[in-house]
């Protein structure tokens, strides 16, 4: 995959939509989250025509507090899972990524600068000022292996009227690991957006 990847979503859309493109501007995947589902299930398509399903992400429970979200390909084979750490994620985002069928995290995603997210969230609620926060506060989320080796970083970018993030690869990983990490960042984006 050609890094860096670009994550974009419209801030004023009724239902969350995320577009992911590679460094050449080619579509990697597209998500349009359905509203009012009791148990979260996200469908990931190759592009916004929604004709080719790549994978699904399903929650293991109705309430998302410490829920685990399992990734499956179009044929139903498990690709991995991501889980939010309940109490640890109150101050700063902290997610664990699991290999297929594993209960031990293979990777973790941690917010590197929680104060930036706090200010970004707080100020974005103020009319007019909220439109400008995307230019000043840039939360960063680092994915590391269990041994602490950093592999990818997602950074918020400056943008008006949309959320824009850039995913950079720090250390090469296998294709299966790469897919699991990208899907984990995608789900994390949807969850963190719903929390502000």
Helices and strands as residue ranges (DSSP letters): E 5-10, E 17-21, E 27-32, E 41-45, E 53-59, E 68-73, E 78-84, G 87-89, E 94-98, E 105-111, H 114-124, H 129-132, G 133-135, E 140-145, E 150-156, E 162-169, H 175-194
